Amino acid sequence: MTAGGPAQDRPEVRIDRSDVGRRVSVRRLSGFVDDRPVFRDSIGVLTSWDDHGLTVAPRTGDPVSFAEKLLVAGKVVPLFPARRAPLPAATPVELQRIAARGWPAVEQEPLGAWTLRASAGFTRRANSVQALGDPGLPLPDALAAVRRWYAARGLPAYVEVITPGSPDELRAELDRLGAGYAPTLVRTAPLAGLARVGSGPERVRLARTADPAWLSLYRRVGEDEALEQAARQVLHGGPSVWFATAPGAPGQPPLAIGRCVIDGPWACFGAIEVAPYARRAGLATTVMAVLAARAAEEGATGGYLQVEADNTGAIALYDGLGFTTSHTYHYALLPQG
């Protein structure tokens, strides 16, 4: 058998372009030594397959790309078997810093040890000051600087306050100013158990970018051009970002989507959305399981997510998946003037 010819004509090749987004094992011809063919194997997510060739994202290292004519064998393989491991150690402050790296604002500016963040109003997380450490100014002056910075951008001034973690004097000053609060829970769980839940993982596809179909189900992006541009930049920011999609029928929007950012031992889950007509079928759990398996393949052992305290439906789902609350943070809205 030669390495050339259409992939579907080679019995050892049991994958095609419809398998983009799945975990595969491929063998390719990499050259010849003393007139003998040399082959190389790769296991990972098939992230693309077009007229230019195939690309596979392995567990570690750079993506592997090669021409289709060099493909000599290929098959879909099961999700990575995540091994049981304890939850990584991290204080609430450390976890908030990790979360900030996984949702990086379009514009960031230091104020002492604080970080001012703005993204055209796309999510409070990317449009609030992360008040960790010393701002380098007396607290009233620092908060006044925060207010001015956001006012110059036409944005409300939100301060991220962690419980436990933020100093008592910050809370006291915010209370004195009459700041309003919006609480969010940060919940964590070991990754191995999460990677083993769900049903029908073959329905889910992974990608490095959020395509128009994925964005069509993501409810936080409107028609405003600046907001959409900021959303795309934030969504694709982070150390190792993956987007999951459970496709619908041909020509129809996805049934479910999700996003995961892998940062060392931690994996952040977010943007878990299910189409209204596809709910209560376990799709959210399956999407998270596929993302968790990929995160485990890259070495993560713990997962975390952020959920608003009044989102009882999502909290119940995460309770069932083994998530417990690590800490709470609030967005304190500074009054104008």
Secondary structure, DSSP 8 states (H G I E B T S, - for coil): --S-S-GGG-TTB---GGGTTSEEEEEEEEEEETTEEEEEEEEEEEEEEETTEEEEEESSSS-EEE-GGGEEEEEE---------------HHHHHHHHHHHS--SEEEEETTEEEEESTTS-STTSEEE--S--SS-HHHHHHHHHHHHHTTT---EEEEEETTS-HHHHHHHHHHT-EEEEEEEEEEEHHHHHT--S-GGG-EEESS--HHHHHH-TT--S-HHHHHHHHHHHT-SSSEEEEEE--STTS--SEEEEEEEETTEEEEEEEEE-GGGTTSSHHHHHHHHHHHHHHHTT--EEEEEEETT-HHHHHHHHHTT-EEEEEEEEEE----
